[in-house]
Amino acid sequence: MRKDDVTAELPGVPRRRGRPPTGKALSGAARQAAYRERQKQTGLEEVTAFLSADVAEALRAYVARQNADRTGEPITLGDAVERILRDRLMRKR
């Protein structure tokens, strides 16, 4: 470990542990807003919906089955909802 010869220690004040603050930290709300904006830039749209408990449980079971059968990156609930809706709504008739 290198010795810090530049920073002066204040007498009677112990040095704080951990990474020093930069003053550039974002609030949780700001981080979430930035995430939503990035998602919009990639062409995704946020949709909020409430599901009945039995449908939500069936969706979670579907995701668990899909992830158990996969060797790659696991699918999320959002991926599963998009896959199911795309299959039902956008198939050729």
FENQUIQUI-V433117 format. One record per backbone hydrogen bond with DSSP energy under -0.5 kcal/mol. CO is the residue of the C=O (numbers start at 0). NH is the residue of the N-H. Records with the same first field share a line. If there is no record, write none. Layout:
CO=NH, NH
This chain:
2=4
9=12
11=13
26=30
27=31
28=32
29=33
30=34
31=35
32=36
33=37
34=38
35=39
36=40
37=41
38=43
39=42
51=55
52=56
53=57
54=58
55=59
56=60
57=61
58=62
59=63
60=64
61=65
62=66
63=67
64=68
65=69
75=79
76=80
77=81
78=82
79=83
80=84
81=85
82=86
83=87
84=88
85=89
